[in-house]
Amino acid sequence: MKLRVTSDDLRLRLSADDIARLQNGEPLRETLALSSQRLNFELVCEGTEVGAVLADETIRVNVPVTQAVEWAASDAETLRCPLTSESIVLIEKDKRP
């Protein structure tokens, strides 16, 4: 999973292996080591609403399993998930090898 953060959006680019894991219900995790600290990122499929929280040095993005599975099986490249009126999460298929 590749991460890109801009002022009002968080983009998660998923490889084919990431997408397969997501379809199987597995959470995706990445960690960025910053000297003695770590910033963790998680993408999980559960619940009924899209959401994102920051707690205990972890940004956790939640997408409903039905929404994630439908997107993963489709030809659509991007799953756009509004968080607020100003911020969004974009989950994208990375088709590069």
C-alpha positions as CSV (number, residue, x, y, z in Angstrom):
1,M,0.0,0.0,0.0
2,K,1.4,3.4,-1.0
3,L,0.3,6.5,0.8
4,R,0.0,10.1,-0.3
5,V,-1.3,12.9,1.9
6,T,-2.3,16.4,0.7
7,S,-4.1,19.2,2.4
8,D,-7.5,17.6,2.3
9,D,-7.1,14.1,1.1
10,L,-5.5,10.8,1.9
11,R,-4.7,8.6,-1.1
12,L,-4.1,4.9,-0.7
13,R,-2.7,3.1,-3.8
14,L,-3.2,-0.6,-3.6
15,S,-1.2,-3.3,-5.5
16,A,-3.0,-6.4,-6.9
17,D,-1.8,-8.3,-3.8
18,D,-3.2,-5.6,-1.5
19,I,-6.5,-5.8,-3.3
20,A,-6.6,-9.6,-2.9
21,R,-5.9,-9.3,0.8
22,L,-8.6,-6.7,1.2
23,Q,-11.1,-8.9,-0.6
24,N,-10.2,-11.7,1.9
25,G,-11.0,-9.3,4.8
26,E,-7.3,-8.8,5.8
27,P,-6.4,-5.4,7.2
28,L,-3.6,-3.6,5.3
29,R,-0.9,-1.9,7.4
30,E,2.2,0.3,6.7
31,T,4.6,1.9,9.1
32,L,6.7,5.0,8.7
33,A,9.7,5.1,11.0
34,L,10.6,8.6,12.1
35,S,13.8,8.4,14.2
36,S,12.5,7.0,17.5
37,Q,8.8,7.3,16.6
38,R,6.6,5.5,14.2
39,L,3.5,6.5,12.3
40,N,1.2,3.6,11.4
41,F,-1.4,3.5,8.7
42,E,-4.2,0.9,8.5
43,L,-7.0,0.2,6.0
44,V,-9.6,-2.1,7.4
45,C,-13.0,-3.3,6.0
46,E,-15.7,-3.3,8.6
47,G,-18.8,-1.5,9.7
48,T,-21.3,0.4,7.6
49,E,-19.7,3.8,7.2
50,V,-16.4,5.2,5.8
51,G,-14.3,6.8,8.5
52,A,-10.8,7.7,9.6
53,V,-9.4,8.2,13.0
54,L,-6.0,9.1,14.5
55,A,-5.2,7.4,17.7
56,D,-2.1,6.0,19.3
57,E,0.2,7.1,16.4
58,T,-2.1,5.2,13.9
59,I,-4.2,6.6,11.1
60,R,-7.0,4.0,10.7
61,V,-9.2,4.2,7.6
62,N,-12.4,2.1,7.7
63,V,-14.4,1.2,4.6
64,P,-17.5,-1.0,4.7
65,V,-16.7,-4.5,3.4
66,T,-19.5,-4.5,0.8
67,Q,-18.2,-1.2,-0.7
68,A,-14.6,-2.4,-0.7
69,V,-15.4,-5.8,-2.2
70,E,-17.6,-4.3,-5.0
71,W,-14.9,-1.8,-5.9
72,A,-12.1,-4.4,-5.9
73,A,-14.1,-6.7,-8.3
74,S,-15.0,-3.8,-10.6
75,D,-13.2,-2.0,-13.4
76,A,-13.3,1.2,-11.4
77,E,-9.9,2.5,-10.5
78,T,-10.8,4.8,-7.6
79,L,-13.0,4.4,-4.6
80,R,-13.9,7.9,-3.3
81,C,-14.8,8.0,0.3
82,P,-15.8,11.4,1.7
83,L,-14.9,11.9,5.4
84,T,-16.2,15.5,5.9
85,S,-17.4,18.3,3.6
86,E,-13.7,19.2,3.1
87,S,-11.7,15.9,3.3
88,I,-11.8,12.6,1.4
89,V,-10.0,9.3,1.3
90,L,-9.2,8.0,-2.2
91,I,-8.4,4.3,-2.5
92,E,-6.9,3.6,-5.9
93,K,-5.8,0.5,-7.8
94,D,-2.1,0.6,-8.7
95,K,-1.8,-1.2,-12.0
96,R,2.0,-0.9,-12.2
97,P,4.0,-4.0,-11.6
